[in-house]
Amino acid sequence: MKLNAFRRGLCLALVGALLATPAAWADRVKDLTTVASQRSNQLIGFGLVVGLQGTGDDASVPFTTQSMKAMLSQLGVRIDGPLSDFEQAASASRVDIKNAAAVLVTADLPGFAKPGQRIDVNVASIGKASSLRGGSLILTALRGVDGEIYALAQGSVTATGIDAAQAGSKVAIGVPTAARIPAGAIVERMVDTPFDKAESLVLNLRDNDFSTNSSIVSAINSKFGPDVAQSIDGTSISVRAPQDLSQRVTFMSMLENIEVVPGEPPARVVINARTGTVVINRSVRVSPAAVSHGTISVAIAATNEVSQPSPLSQGQTAELQNAQVNVAEPNKPMFLFKPGAELRDIVDAVNQVGASPSALIAILEALKSSGSLRAELVII
């Protein structure tokens, strides 16, 4: 009796644990949405990379020479000396700086970034430089769309591309004229956000979906009370948050960890024609259709032979070419899609006929043209 009672108690505990465990297909709110006030901002700047091994710009790139002269002038170095304006303009064209390159520097300023924090920057050549390997970026101001300086970048660039040429041979791996500087910029100005001032916060879904939006609103209201969250449209959700900043942060940490079962994504087939990659999501359906796919292959084999004349016939040796043409048409069976065929049915049917990726692309395009493919066809 005691053993049976123990087993019943254990079963009840397991059932309770299973009921308390969230569904395996549930996603967190933080993975489905972003806080509108947490958006990032793009920065851009113009700078110089120095220390290159003769792979920089040359005299035919005037803005590199002008930028180098302007920078040295700010450091108290005069290149031209006491020359007239005309002589200075003439001498500028003679300056040949092969160890420096003009570059554009870009970066993303994350939301809530504070002065003193570091961010990654991207560096790309805009002149005739052939490689940025081994170079160092000189202090560069990064500006926002309002023209204000938000970060300062400087440091050794990391270029993974290689471009080598010797004796008429050339090997290129990657792009040596583009590089990165991990943590290469220091934030100097903070972007104002409404996070600490707004009465309500706005959550934006990463993918517009009314079903997912409704599920998130229901989950938030069931946890924090009615009317805490309201849908604005298929993408945005308004959430009433505490006015105290510390409580607001705690509230958001609890909110973003709520698990929600998102809505089914729209039926979509993505095709990469260059690589032959085909991705079909599980929402794709096919209406009744019969498909037959086959290819005709023609093989031509040429054999070179030499015809020798008979002895004492005074004939001449002649070259002959014999060609053999073979035409093959494989016997591909026709397969039938039943009403409401799902992803597994589509894959099984295509695999039965041994279709290659290119053949699968042709079949999907034909199904879409016939109106049998109930999905959006995206070709990239």
Secondary structure, DSSP 8 states (H G I E B T S, - for coil): -HHHHHHHHHHHHHHHHHHHS--TT-EEHHHHEEEGGG--EEEEEEEEEE--SS-S--TT-HHHHHHHHHHHHHTT--SS-S--HHHHHHHHTT---SSEEEEEEEEEE-TT--TT-EEEEEEEE-SS-S--TT-EEEEEEEE-TTS-EEEEEEEE-B---EEEEETTEEEEES-TTEEEEEEEEEE-S----GGGT-SEEEEEESS--HHHHHHHHHHHHHHH-TTSEEE-SSSEEEEE--SSHHHHHHHHHHHTT-EE-------EEEEETTTTEEEE-TT-EE-SEEE-----EEEEEEEEEEE---TTS----EEEEEEEEEEE------EEE-TTB-HHHHHHHHHHTT--HHHHHHHHHHHHHHT-EESEEEE-
